[in-house]
Each structure stands twice: as structure tokens, then as C-alpha cells.
Amino acid sequence: MANIDSLLKFMDNSPCNFLAVKTIKEILLQNGYFEKSLKDKLDAKPGEKFFVTKNDSAIFAFKIGHKPVTETGFRIVAAHSDSPCFRIKPHAEMCGEGGIVRLNTEVYGGPILYTWFDRPLSIAGRVILKGENALEPLTTTVKIDRPLLSISHLAIHFNRAVNEGNKLSKQKDMLPIIAKVNEKLEADNMLLKLVAQEVKVNIEDILDFDLMLYDTEKACTFGLNNEFVSCGRLDDLSMAHAAITALVESTGDDATCIAAIFDNEETGSGTKQGAGSPVLANVMRRIVEAQSGSFDDFSRAVARSFMISADNAHAFHPNYAEKYDPTNHPHLGGGPCIKINANCKYMSDAHSAAIFKSLCIEAGSPYQYFVNHSDVAGGSTLGNILTSQMDIEGVDVGNPLLAMHSVRETASVDDHINTTKVMTLFFNK
């Protein structure tokens, strides 16, 4: 269960994308990796272990193999750091009747809104501070470790039909309460004053912020035999944790291995730190050129590479059997899922699926398939977006979850352990 204890700690320390990257950096530094800047030259010496970040919210860890990448290719596991949530807008304080102060927020991604009601919430994210050069501001993170807000639901007495369906306004219904004040003046700059106090700076030094709400309840296991995991952001931080754990625990030293944690998958990956950008391909190209100096060698290395795109799948929900494919509905505890889509929403095909199945068999892990019900449109994920940057072979996989995009999702303990084993074996190849 050590791997699950590690997962629970990781989740509690990672309430948003910026804190997830900070936590991953700490894990890598503790395991002999060091940080490089994308602005610097990448020497990529055999045996070297390093990482780079983009926008403080994406991180790419590399273990350079002792054999040239033109011979072994790259071994890549990709996941993402972001999850659906509420982002705090600028000038957020809204002081209303009775001195009740709410924060103005907007929805990031596609959360299940109802699940955010009436629970203790707090604030985490990134704060941008004045630097010596206007073009190089300073960056820090903040995580307020106490219940600070709540999004209160309207009482059933004022809406007797609430349980029959109630359309929610993201602008009206979902604003969290943060304080009660005696005068409106007290609400002015309330958030900035709080953040300045938390990061121990003067309020005048804060230039801007990326702040999100998060559920303060801790990650936990549950079930008769503690066979399930309950936590927010399991999609996709559980896969990020598996990827990083597999990389630092792997012992193979021939091939160059990469754990790539992108941002903004939940909003389409179309950012400089998202899978739709050339950020990973550019670093891979620089590694090849550092080894051989030949652009052609990059294409040769990619042709020998393989990627596991790891994003969670939908577990079979026994209350809603009609929503699932009749013969391909993965269940909790049944092992990692291979994602298949006839219209190429996933990068999996028979050849890449066979490779992943072989890894599962060798690792002693069960595996299963996820295919959408043919009348239900499916989404895409990292794999097919990354292939727009390089023609790499790979497979889309993920552990099954219940209540995906809820404020708390449910996963299987065994699935997380097995997927980490499979990824470790992959890196050792």
C-alpha cells in the first residue's frame, strides 16, 4: 500500500496544476534529478536525469539513456496536471446585503457543478510578484490550508422541484461565500490582503495571480477492504503520479525515458504548455541534436519511439448500464483500460494496443478496453493531439474512474498499483 499512501499524499499536496508541478519537482529532486531551463543549452549526457518546466504548470522529466536515441527511441508516458475547477476572477470581492462577501469566479473545464455545493473550500494557485525587471517578474505559489469558503445551495423550501432537475447559472448560483464584514470598505482588496499575508509580501508587490478553489477534505481510501480511492483531481493527477513514480523507480538505463505532464487538457490543450504545442517535441529534438547534430536523426528516433498517453477512463456505473458499450465497459479493479475509437479520437490502434497488452501481461497486471457506446459521443485526450507535433506511435490508456469531473472522484487501489507497475516495466525496456 506504500504506492497508495504516496498517491494520497501527492493529491493532498496538489490542489491545482501549479502545486502539482511543485510537488512533482520535489519528488524528482529527492530522486537525483535536477532542474534545467528551456533557455539554456541541453547537453543530454548519458545517465543524466533532469527536468524542465513550462509556465509553472507543465513539467517534463528526462532520464537520458546510455544508448543513442536513434537506436532505442524515446519511452514516453504523458499525462496532464489540470482538472476542472473554479478560477477566481480579478477584482473578485462582491459585498452584498448583510455584509456577506462572495468571490466572483469562472468555471475552468467541465466540472459537475452540483458536487461543489456546501463543502469546505479553500484557495491555491500561483502569485506573480514584482521583480527587478518588468519582463522578468517573480513567481511563487500559495495554498491556504484551512476551510475558507463555501458555495451554499438554495434551501429546498424555496425550490421544491430542485430534485427534479435545476439548471444552474455559473455566474449566479456558483459564487462562494468568504466573509461577513461590517462595512463595504473592509471587503476592498480582501483577497489580495489575504494572499499577501500568506506569501509574506507587501500587497503592492502582487502584480497578478492564477488562483483556484479546491476541496479541503483529504484524499482517502474507502470500502470494506479499503479497495477504493476518493479524491478530487484523480483525473488526471493519479496518472501523473503513476508516471513520475514509474520514472524514478525504473532501473533500465539503455533507453531515454520521459514523463511528460502537460497542462490545459481540460480546455483543449491549445496553450504553450499544452499537448497541442511543440514544447515536448522541441526538447526531444534538442536532445537528439545534442547527441548527433543531425536533424534527420530526430525522425529516426521518433520512428523507434513509443508513447503511453495516460488519461483516466470511465468505469462502469452499475446504476447506469445503458450509458455504456454492451461488451466493453471497464470496471473498477479490472486493470488499466486501453481506449479505442473508430474515428481516431484516441491514438490507439491494434498494433499499439497489442504492445500495451504485452506489457500488462509481463507485469502481471490485468487490462481491459474502453469503447464508447455508439450513440454517445466521446472526447479526445493527449495522444492524438500530440501526434500533430510528431508522428509517434502510441496508445491511449487510463485507469477507470467513477464520477469523473466531480469534486471527488472514485478510483481503484489495485488499478493504480498495477498501472504504476506497467509503466515502470515500460521504462525499463
Beta strands, then each sheet from edge to edge (+ up, - down):
strand 1: 34-35
strand 2: 49-54
strand 3: 58-63
strand 4: 74-80
strand 5: 85-95
strand 6: 100-108
strand 7: 121-129
strand 8: 138-143
strand 9: 177-180
strand 10: 206-215
strand 11: 220-222
strand 12: 228-231
strand 13: 256-262
strand 14: 306-310
strand 15: 313-314
strand 16: 337-340
strand 17: 368-371
strand 18: 393-398
strand 19: 400-401
strand 20: 409-412
sheet 1: 1+ 2+ 3- 13+ 4+ 14+ 18+ 16- 17-
sheet 2: 5+ 6- 9+
sheet 3: 8+ 7- 10+
sheet 4: 11+ 12- 20+
sheet 5: 15+ 19+
end
